[in-house]
Amino acid sequence: MGSSSRQSAKQHELDCQHIHHYISGNAACNNQRLLQIMLQKKFHEFKFIRQTYFALYSQDLHHVLSIAQRNKPFAKAAYLRMSEPQERDAEIMRNSIFGGSLNLNTLIEIICTRSSSDLQCIKQTYRSRYNSDLEQDVHVTVKGGYREILMAVLNSTRYYGCKVDTSRAMCDAKTLYEAVESGKTIDQKTILSLLSQRNSGQLRAILGCFKHLYGHEFSKSIKQSKCGQFGRELRIVIRCMQSPEKFFAKLLRMKSGDARELIIRIVVTRSEIDIKLVSKAFAAKTGISLENFIRREFNSTKDKKNETVVSFLVSMIKG
């Protein structure tokens, strides 16, 4: 083993000791160093940390954090941070479907903001981990228009390898226009067909072309009087696909369910994607910064145990 490898191995041991101190409630825990570990490490480094942790303590660190997260908000954030993205998303979807009551907002969040290639990996991971088919589980548990719409988007992963075709996007935008404007009612079949036969990148290109051609977002063409309940549900999904940062900002404002868990999930999962845009959209609608909102939500009591998770989340937003 070379000197650099030995140095890395020693650093991983030290990192594991800091994490272990935190999990076990040891007063020797250095919160500042703990934050540095979770903020600065890349996913491949977390793999080595997990291996080292098992060698030192004969425990799976990921499993230990999954248990600790029930009482420790920072453990929840660390658990998501150390999870492989497709495993994390597969677990989130599983819990959204079978975690008690159906969490439709979270299903929309994952299905409509991940790329088609990401969704393909999530479906494969879901099947491997739970011995179940994600599309089938969604089909059985989700009802009404949402089922048709979300199933169409999940099916679109079959076409995830295609590049964006601008010419086709222009034609599809015209098809969408006809689907909502030509008849007395919306042409659901045509819209669902497009959703199921175009990858996520192509769908965003279609929506962009629609605005270019007609001067407004497609979602504004979906009028309640003409489209009914299906139209309302379609509008929510389309807006999520087109402007995910606004969708996430709205979820944070609504604070449905466990507000702290929602904050942690959104900040961690969008930290390297669009969390700054989410923060900007949130501030534009509420007049307060996302950082101050987080501090208020987690520091509503005098309990000091939330200081670490607040620092972690705020640092992730600031980048």
Secondary structure, 3 states (H helix, E strand, C coil): CCHHHHHHHHHHHHHHHHHHHHHHCCCCCCHHHHHHHHHHCCHHHHHHHHHHHHHHHCCCHHHHHHHHCCCCHHHHHHHHHHCCHHHHHHHHHHHHHHCCCCCHHHHHHHHHHCCHHHHHHHHHHHHHHHCCCHHHHHHHHCCHHHHHHHHHHHHHHHHCCCCCCHHHHHHHHHHHHHHHHCCCCCCHHHHHHHHHHCCHHHHHHHHHHHHHHHCCCHHHHCCHHHHHHHHHHHHHHHHHHHCHHHHHHHHHHHCCCCHHHHHHHHHHHCCCCCHHHHHHHHHHHHCCCHHHHHHHHHCCCCCHHHHHHHHHHHHHHHC
